[in-house]
């Protein structure tokens, strides 16, 4: 997925969060969005993923040279973020089977393969509401990375992960997303990404 940001800006009320972001994200590249708390990096990620609309400027998406219209963007994007949660009353197996009805998994992975990739086999029959914060984060990251999407958006992916889980996440990203267009919002934490083809510092566009 290629993404063009053209004079992109977003404001809340009279206050501009950022303005005049202008760049082209090449297909298959990994872009890191950096900035401190409250700087607007999560807002930019939500614009790119289609969850928010810009206050000015535009976003243009294309796949293999063909324009992807806004109404079709959701089919091409997967996202994991602290402000997006999963269905707590479902078990892990039910959660994965539920998503399997709406979004295909990358490659030829099955629902059983997803549980193994999450390394949560022992908890497959447990309701998500009984998961620890780290297990929830592992689930959200796995669902985003293992969904068959052209673009993966991750907001502070290492939050609530211990050292072993961070290693798991990085390995999953390397295995399944190294050739996909990836956006990662981070507080300058290098463990949250495996490479950086482009860095967007939102504080440069105030």
Secondary structure, 3 states (H helix, E strand, C coil): CEEEEEEEEEEECCEEEEEEEEEEECCCCEEEEECCCCCCHHHHHHHHHCCCCCCEEEEEEEECCEECCHHHHHHCEEEECCCCCCCCCCEHHHHHHHHHCCCCECCCCCHHHHHHHHCCHHHCCCEHHHCCHHHHHHHHHHHHHHECCCEEEEECCCCCCCHHHHHHHHHHHHHHHCCCEEEEEECCCHHHCCCCCEEEEHHHHC
